[in-house]
Amino acid sequence: MTIHHRFLSQAGGALNPHQLANLETMMPWSHAAIDPNYHTGYELIKILNGTKTF
């Protein structure tokens, strides 16, 4: 799991981007899909289990 800055981005120079209302947990590949500054370092090739399986 990763933490994504929803409205005030850390990379954008916001003064206080770490407010709880601005943070959202998500899977690394979902985070990389919406945030151009986040990279997993891996390439997702195939999903072996459903999305609700850990």
Backbone torsions as a table, in degrees:
resi	resn	phi	psi	omega
1	MET	NA	146.7	176.6
2	THR	-127.3	169.5	177.2
3	ILE	-114.7	126.6	-178.8
4	HIS	-108.9	137.7	174.5
5	HIS	-84.4	113.3	-172.0
6	ARG	-71.1	-54.1	-172.1
7	PHE	-112.8	-48.1	179.4
8	LEU	-98.1	110.3	-175.1
9	SER	-82.2	145.3	176.9
10	GLN	-68.6	-40.7	-179.0
11	ALA	-71.4	-22.1	-178.7
12	GLY	-81.4	-0.8	176.5
13	GLY	83.1	22.3	178.1
14	ALA	-62.4	146.5	-177.0
15	LEU	-69.4	-38.1	-178.3
16	ASN	-140.0	71.4	-175.9
17	PRO	-77.0	-8.4	-173.2
18	HIS	-95.9	21.0	175.2
19	GLN	-67.2	142.2	-176.4
20	LEU	-55.8	-38.7	-179.6
21	ALA	-67.2	-17.0	-178.2
22	ASN	-96.5	-4.0	-175.4
23	LEU	-107.2	144.7	180.0
24	GLU	-143.1	133.8	176.8
25	THR	-85.6	144.1	178.1
26	MET	-159.7	166.2	177.9
27	MET	-73.6	150.5	-175.9
28	PRO	-56.0	-40.0	-177.5
29	TRP	-72.4	-33.1	174.3
30	SER	-66.4	-40.6	179.2
31	HIS	-62.4	-46.0	-179.8
32	ALA	-65.0	-29.4	-179.0
33	ALA	-70.0	-28.0	-177.0
34	ILE	-109.6	-13.2	-176.9
35	ASP	-120.4	108.7	-177.6
36	PRO	-66.5	-15.0	179.4
37	ASN	-90.9	-5.4	-178.7
38	TYR	-106.3	130.0	178.8
39	HIS	-132.3	131.6	-178.5
40	THR	-76.3	-26.2	-174.0
41	GLY	86.2	-0.7	-179.8
42	TYR	-130.3	162.4	175.0
43	GLU	-115.6	124.6	178.8
44	LEU	-77.5	117.1	-177.2
45	ILE	-99.9	-44.1	-175.2
46	LYS	-153.0	139.2	175.1
47	ILE	-92.5	121.3	-176.7
48	LEU	-87.5	-32.4	-179.8
49	ASN	-122.8	170.2	177.2
50	GLY	-67.4	170.7	-175.6
51	THR	-70.3	-21.3	-179.0
52	LYS	-100.1	16.3	179.3
53	THR	-106.7	126.7	178.5
54	PHE	-122.7	NA	NA
